[in-house]
Amino acid sequence: MILRVTTRARATLAIAALAHFLHDGFADIIYVFLPLWATEFNLSLVQVGIIRTSYSGAMALFQTPAGFLAERWGERRLLAAGTAITAAGFIALGWSGGFLGLLVLLILSGGGSGVQHPLASSLVSKAFETGARRAALGTYNFSGDLGKITAAAAIAAAAAGLGWRTSSTVAGVLGLALAVAIAVALRGIPESAEDRAERTAVAGSSGWGIRDVRSFQALAAVGMIDNATRTGLLTFLPFMLIEKGVSPAAAGGSLALVFAGGAVGKFVCGFLAERFGIIRTVVVTEAATTLGILTVVVAPDAVVLAILFPLGIALNGTSSVLYATVAELVAPDRRSRAYGLYYTLAIGASALAPTIYGLVGDQVGVPMTLTIVGAVVLITIPLCLVLRSAVEVPARA
């Protein structure tokens, strides 16, 4: 029986990781395409920001509804359907004719992608209810970064040779095939009696199940700032590099360095949190993020390219340390909706950030905009003090 449960948990984690790999890859393909779209369609910085916001905003808005719908229809079925919708949107992007077309299709794709974070996180949390949940969620998060690295590098290379339209269509077709594979694989994992009973019990129920409201609020605020910083930087980093003389194709490809650093950060920061404590680790990663962003602004292009990898470690390290805390602050039978609420707030902030910073950028320029992005990160440090009692793990001697 123990072996069967362990096998089911590992299979669930593998499928959730595949979904995360795919959805994060799609989301970050957009960063590679932004300079190319700006050139082809003569977009302003605020239009670039709006395009990025359209995808992230639709994704954020569907997080909480996805959590509630999953309680009635099942997390597995909804995860596969949302993945297929996202992939179909990227296929259609290949025929887009301008700003409005991009906007509509990215809203469609982003809405489909809204199911992934809350449902996959909830599935993994339930599968490892009595096991190494933080390690499992860390593995799940790491898979998303692998998707970012793979997508950014592959699409940058493909776009240089085939153009962004063909690249987007091919990526969508591959995504649709993987969506079918996810649906088939999930059907092959039997739903436990506990999961069925829980889904029946919460149908029509109310409340978020948050055990520590003050800590959850602080956690959500840190997640919002952290996500807004990430999208703000990644949206305008290629434009900063272009100003320094890097070609648009190379600027898009350089994002792979940030994503590679982010993948390493998911593991490194987890170990640092165990050794030195969660709050200390978050403070260090956020301060390092600020320092890295300011270096991007003032340093020559060769130095900037050299620090993109370590900047990625700091940029993504915080989320890896704190994601599992959502499950620890919420009752087990409310996790789908609580994860939906958390991701709505966090991804909502990341969705608004490119448009807000795009407005700023059109007024003061890209360098000053990124300086502001770096300064805002420091707000998370006092918020971490509120979280100390809820999440801090004593440092090992």
C-alpha positions as semicolon CSV with decimal commas, in nm:
position;residue;x (nm);y (nm);z (nm)
1;M;0,000;0,000;0,000
2;I;0,282;0,240;0,089
3;L;0,454;0,161;-0,241
4;R;0,131;0,226;-0,432
5;V;0,083;0,564;-0,264
6;T;0,446;0,657;-0,329
7;T;0,417;0,560;-0,695
8;R;0,096;0,762;-0,735
9;A;0,257;1,063;-0,567
10;R;0,562;1,047;-0,791
11;A;0,347;1,010;-1,102
12;T;0,137;1,309;-0,998
13;L;0,451;1,516;-0,941
14;A;0,589;1,415;-1,282
15;I;0,271;1,521;-1,463
16;A;0,243;1,846;-1,266
17;A;0,608;1,917;-1,348
18;L;0,543;1,857;-1,719
19;A;0,248;2,099;-1,708
20;H;0,460;2,360;-1,530
21;F;0,743;2,312;-1,781
22;L;0,500;2,369;-2,068
23;H;0,307;2,666;-1,928
24;D;0,611;2,856;-1,802
25;G;0,777;2,795;-2,135
26;F;0,479;2,948;-2,318
27;A;0,465;3,245;-2,081
28;D;0,831;3,329;-2,131
29;I;0,831;3,281;-2,508
30;I;0,649;3,614;-2,506
31;Y;0,956;3,791;-2,364
32;V;1,158;3,672;-2,665
33;F;0,890;3,788;-2,907
34;L;0,834;4,135;-2,754
35;P;1,127;4,316;-2,927
36;L;1,038;4,145;-3,255
37;W;0,673;4,249;-3,226
38;A;0,776;4,602;-3,130
39;T;0,987;4,627;-3,446
40;E;0,738;4,466;-3,686
41;F;0,428;4,647;-3,556
42;N;0,597;4,973;-3,446
43;L;0,483;4,941;-3,084
44;S;0,548;5,192;-2,806
45;L;0,680;5,077;-2,468
46;V;0,335;5,107;-2,314
47;Q;0,191;4,889;-2,592
48;V;0,466;4,635;-2,522
49;G;0,365;4,644;-2,156
50;I;-0,005;4,604;-2,239
51;I;0,069;4,299;-2,453
52;R;0,260;4,137;-2,170
53;T;-0,016;4,236;-1,926
54;S;-0,286;4,083;-2,148
55;Y;-0,140;3,734;-2,106
56;S;-0,047;3,760;-1,739
57;G;-0,369;3,944;-1,657
58;A;-0,591;3,678;-1,812
59;M;-0,386;3,413;-1,634
60;A;-0,425;3,595;-1,302
61;L;-0,800;3,648;-1,339
62;F;-0,864;3,279;-1,397
63;Q;-0,657;3,152;-1,102
64;T;-0,933;3,176;-0,841
65;P;-1,219;3,059;-1,070
66;A;-0,999;2,763;-1,165
67;G;-0,964;2,671;-0,798
68;F;-1,342;2,676;-0,745
69;L;-1,421;2,496;-1,071
70;A;-1,171;2,224;-0,985
71;E;-1,364;2,149;-0,666
72;R;-1,667;2,061;-0,882
73;W;-1,516;1,921;-1,202
74;G;-1,185;1,783;-1,077
75;E;-0,837;1,930;-1,098
76;R;-0,714;1,675;-1,352
77;R;-0,972;1,738;-1,625
78;L;-0,946;2,117;-1,594
79;L;-0,565;2,114;-1,602
80;A;-0,560;1,923;-1,933
81;A;-0,828;2,144;-2,091
82;G;-0,654;2,468;-1,994
83;T;-0,326;2,342;-2,134
84;A;-0,489;2,266;-2,469
85;I;-0,644;2,615;-2,486
86;T;-0,307;2,780;-2,419
87;A;-0,137;2,577;-2,691
88;A;-0,414;2,655;-2,942
89;G;-0,370;3,027;-2,875
90;F;-0,001;3,010;-2,966
91;I;-0,082;2,826;-3,287
92;A;-0,317;3,110;-3,382
93;L;-0,057;3,374;-3,291
94;G;0,134;3,277;-3,604
95;W;-0,140;3,445;-3,810
96;S;-0,175;3,759;-3,601
97;G;-0,187;4,084;-3,800
98;G;-0,106;4,347;-3,540
99;F;-0,146;4,484;-3,190
100;L;-0,516;4,399;-3,143
101;G;-0,475;4,048;-3,278
102;L;-0,186;3,982;-3,041
103;L;-0,392;4,119;-2,755
104;V;-0,695;3,895;-2,814
105;L;-0,496;3,577;-2,867
106;L;-0,272;3,634;-2,565
107;I;-0,580;3,690;-2,348
108;L;-0,716;3,355;-2,470
109;S;-0,387;3,176;-2,407
110;G;-0,336;3,340;-2,070
111;G;-0,684;3,239;-1,957
112;G;-0,609;2,878;-2,044
113;S;-0,282;2,896;-1,855
114;G;-0,462;3,022;-1,544
115;V;-0,544;2,665;-1,442
116;Q;-0,186;2,544;-1,411
117;H;-0,045;2,703;-1,095
118;P;-0,334;2,650;-0,851
119;L;-0,435;2,305;-0,974
120;A;-0,090;2,154;-1,020
121;S;0,029;2,298;-0,686
122;S;-0,278;2,157;-0,513
123;L;-0,232;1,814;-0,675
124;V;0,130;1,798;-0,560
125;S;0,045;1,921;-0,210
126;K;-0,220;1,650;-0,172
127;A;0,003;1,378;-0,318
128;F;0,273;1,458;-0,063
129;E;0,044;1,535;0,232
130;T;0,251;1,319;0,467
131;G;0,578;1,333;0,274
132;A;0,842;1,585;0,169
133;R;0,595;1,845;0,043
134;R;0,840;2,138;0,031
135;A;1,092;1,929;-0,165
136;A;0,816;1,809;-0,402
137;L;0,694;2,163;-0,463
138;G;1,054;2,272;-0,510
139;T;1,092;2,009;-0,783
140;Y;0,763;2,124;-0,937
141;N;0,884;2,487;-0,935
142;F;1,220;2,388;-1,081
143;S;1,045;2,223;-1,376
144;G;0,891;2,559;-1,466
145;D;1,236;2,715;-1,484
146;L;1,354;2,435;-1,709
147;G;1,065;2,525;-1,936
148;K;1,174;2,889;-1,937
149;I;1,533;2,801;-2,024
150;T;1,434;2,558;-2,299
151;A;1,170;2,784;-2,451
152;A;1,379;3,101;-2,445
153;A;1,684;2,935;-2,603
154;A;1,489;2,730;-2,858
155;I;1,252;3,007;-2,965
156;A;1,529;3,267;-2,987
157;A;1,720;3,035;-3,220
158;A;1,409;2,937;-3,417
159;A;1,289;3,296;-3,453
160;A;1,628;3,400;-3,591
161;G;1,607;3,132;-3,861
162;L;1,236;3,080;-3,923
163;G;1,076;3,400;-3,796
164;W;0,853;3,444;-3,492
165;R;0,532;3,338;-3,672
166;T;0,653;2,991;-3,765
167;S;0,822;2,953;-3,426
168;S;0,499;3,035;-3,241
169;T;0,295;2,792;-3,451
170;V;0,542;2,507;-3,402
171;A;0,554;2,572;-3,027
172;G;0,174;2,563;-3,013
173;V;0,153;2,232;-3,200
174;L;0,407;2,074;-2,964
175;G;0,214;2,214;-2,668
176;L;-0,112;2,067;-2,796
177;A;0,049;1,725;-2,826
178;L;0,178;1,751;-2,468
179;A;-0,167;1,860;-2,350
180;V;-0,311;1,536;-2,486
181;A;-0,031;1,342;-2,317
182;I;-0,111;1,513;-1,984
183;A;-0,481;1,425;-2,018
184;V;-0,404;1,059;-2,092
185;A;-0,148;1,033;-1,811
186;L;-0,379;1,189;-1,553
187;R;-0,657;0,946;-1,646
188;G;-0,412;0,666;-1,580
189;I;-0,362;0,774;-1,217
190;P;-0,662;0,666;-1,009
191;E;-0,814;0,933;-0,788
192;S;-0,784;0,840;-0,422
193;A;-1,090;0,790;-0,201
194;E;-0,969;1,084;0,009
195;D;-0,960;1,314;-0,295
196;R;-1,313;1,213;-0,400
197;A;-1,447;1,261;-0,049
198;E;-1,277;1,598;-0,021
199;R;-1,415;1,718;-0,355
200;T;-1,766;1,618;-0,248
201;A;-1,728;1,787;0,091
202;V;-1,611;2,123;-0,044
203;A;-1,864;2,149;-0,329
204;G;-2,077;2,452;-0,256
205;S;-1,883;2,539;0,061
206;S;-1,760;2,886;0,148
207;G;-1,450;3,034;0,306
208;W;-1,082;3,028;0,216
209;G;-0,962;2,807;0,501
210;I;-0,675;3,043;0,587
211;R;-0,544;2,961;0,934
212;D;-0,315;3,263;0,981
213;V;-0,461;3,564;0,797
214;R;-0,187;3,811;0,890
215;S;0,091;3,581;0,771
216;F;-0,101;3,494;0,453
217;Q;-0,141;3,866;0,377
218;A;0,232;3,923;0,423
219;L;0,315;3,619;0,212
220;A;0,084;3,741;-0,065
221;A;0,239;4,090;-0,054
222;V;0,591;3,948;-0,088
223;G;0,470;3,728;-0,376
224;M;0,310;4,027;-0,550
225;I;0,624;4,241;-0,532
226;D;0,846;3,948;-0,627
227;N;0,635;3,864;-0,934
228;A;0,599;4,229;-1,038
229;T;0,976;4,268;-1,020
230;R;1,031;3,961;-1,234
231;T;0,796;4,064;-1,515
232;G;0,904;4,427;-1,499
233;L;1,269;4,332;-1,539
234;L;1,219;4,060;-1,801
235;T;0,990;4,277;-2,015
236;F;1,235;4,566;-2,046
237;L;1,572;4,391;-2,004
238;P;1,597;4,320;-2,381
239;F;1,531;4,689;-2,452
240;M;1,805;4,785;-2,204
241;L;2,047;4,550;-2,380
242;I;1,949;4,690;-2,720
243;E;2,029;5,038;-2,592
244;K;2,373;4,905;-2,498
245;G;2,430;4,782;-2,856
246;V;2,312;4,420;-2,838
247;S;2,107;4,299;-3,138
248;P;1,734;4,230;-3,080
249;A;1,778;3,856;-3,144
250;A;2,073;3,831;-2,904
251;A;1,888;4,041;-2,646
252;G;1,596;3,797;-2,652
253;G;1,829;3,499;-2,634
254;S;2,013;3,647;-2,336
255;L;1,699;3,590;-2,131
256;A;1,794;3,223;-2,128
257;L;2,082;3,318;-1,897
258;V;1,836;3,470;-1,649
259;F;1,609;3,167;-1,669
260;A;1,904;2,929;-1,623
261;G;2,006;3,121;-1,312
262;G;1,647;3,107;-1,192
263;A;1,642;2,729;-1,222
264;V;1,958;2,703;-1,014
265;G;1,812;2,949;-0,765
266;K;1,514;2,723;-0,699
267;F;1,752;2,457;-0,564
268;V;2,028;2,672;-0,416
269;C;1,791;2,894;-0,218
270;G;1,610;2,591;-0,080
271;F;1,934;2,460;0,067
272;L;2,027;2,808;0,193
273;A;1,689;2,835;0,365
274;E;1,751;2,505;0,544
275;R;2,096;2,615;0,655
276;F;2,041;2,981;0,741
277;G;1,661;3,013;0,778
278;I;1,384;3,117;0,540
279;I;1,366;3,486;0,632
280;R;1,741;3,543;0,611
281;T;1,749;3,374;0,273
282;V;1,464;3,585;0,136
283;V;1,625;3,908;0,260
284;V;1,954;3,814;0,091
285;T;1,791;3,718;-0,240
286;E;1,583;4,036;-0,254
287;A;1,881;4,259;-0,173
288;A;2,088;4,075;-0,436
289;T;1,808;4,127;-0,689
290;T;1,816;4,501;-0,631
291;L;2,196;4,509;-0,666
292;G;2,180;4,303;-0,985
293;I;1,915;4,521;-1,150
294;L;2,107;4,840;-1,070
295;T;2,421;4,680;-1,219
296;V;2,225;4,603;-1,538
297;V;2,145;4,974;-1,567
298;V;2,493;5,119;-1,518
299;A;2,736;4,849;-1,640
300;P;2,857;4,796;-2,000
301;D;2,698;4,518;-2,204
302;A;2,979;4,265;-2,141
303;V;2,940;4,300;-1,764
304;V;2,561;4,284;-1,788
305;L;2,573;3,958;-1,983
306;A;2,811;3,817;-1,722
307;I;2,577;3,891;-1,429
308;L;2,250;3,773;-1,586
309;F;2,298;3,418;-1,456
310;P;2,357;3,517;-1,089
311;L;2,081;3,776;-1,119
312;G;1,846;3,496;-1,221
313;I;1,943;3,299;-0,909
314;A;1,840;3,588;-0,684
315;L;1,536;3,682;-0,894
316;N;1,373;3,339;-0,867
317;G;1,510;3,223;-0,534
318;T;1,245;3,390;-0,322
319;S;0,947;3,216;-0,481
320;S;1,101;2,873;-0,431
321;V;1,152;2,937;-0,061
322;L;0,799;3,064;0,008
323;Y;0,561;2,873;-0,227
324;A;0,514;2,576;0,005
325;T;0,412;2,811;0,285
326;V;0,072;2,860;0,121
327;A;-0,016;2,498;0,198
328;E;0,107;2,539;0,557
329;L;-0,118;2,840;0,620
330;V;-0,437;2,686;0,473
331;A;-0,667;2,396;0,569
332;P;-0,613;2,093;0,339
333;D;-0,968;2,092;0,199
334;R;-0,937;2,456;0,081
335;R;-0,600;2,439;-0,093
336;S;-0,724;2,465;-0,453
337;R;-0,909;2,789;-0,384
338;A;-0,637;2,927;-0,152
339;Y;-0,366;2,861;-0,411
340;G;-0,598;3,024;-0,664
341;L;-0,627;3,333;-0,442
342;Y;-0,253;3,349;-0,383
343;Y;-0,167;3,314;-0,751
344;T;-0,440;3,563;-0,849
345;L;-0,274;3,826;-0,633
346;A;0,083;3,738;-0,726
347;I;0,027;3,694;-1,099
348;G;-0,213;3,988;-1,103
349;A;0,071;4,209;-0,978
350;S;0,304;4,062;-1,239
351;A;0,038;4,131;-1,504
352;L;-0,002;4,498;-1,413
353;A;0,371;4,563;-1,375
354;P;0,467;4,571;-1,748
355;T;0,192;4,821;-1,834
356;I;0,271;5,044;-1,535
357;Y;0,644;5,031;-1,600
358;G;0,577;5,078;-1,972
359;L;0,397;5,405;-1,897
360;V;0,691;5,509;-1,682
361;G;0,938;5,401;-1,950
362;D;0,775;5,614;-2,219
363;Q;0,823;5,915;-1,989
364;V;1,164;5,863;-1,829
365;G;1,332;5,594;-2,042
366;V;1,429;5,232;-1,985
367;P;1,731;5,290;-1,752
368;M;1,533;5,494;-1,497
369;T;1,242;5,249;-1,519
370;L;1,464;4,954;-1,430
371;T;1,615;5,158;-1,146
372;I;1,265;5,200;-1,002
373;V;1,199;4,827;-1,048
374;G;1,510;4,748;-0,846
375;A;1,423;4,993;-0,569
376;V;1,070;4,856;-0,520
377;V;1,211;4,510;-0,439
378;L;1,341;4,639;-0,106
379;I;0,983;4,679;0,024
380;T;0,974;4,301;0,073
381;I;1,236;4,311;0,349
382;P;1,013;4,463;0,623
383;L;0,727;4,236;0,509
384;C;0,948;3,935;0,582
385;L;0,952;4,030;0,950
386;V;0,576;3,972;0,965
387;L;0,627;3,621;0,824
388;R;0,900;3,524;1,068
389;S;0,683;3,349;1,325
390;A;0,488;3,153;1,063
391;V;0,761;3,027;0,830
392;E;1,102;3,059;0,990
393;V;1,296;2,738;1,033
394;P;1,572;2,766;1,291
395;A;1,916;2,779;1,135
396;R;2,129;2,472;1,183
397;A;2,434;2,501;1,401
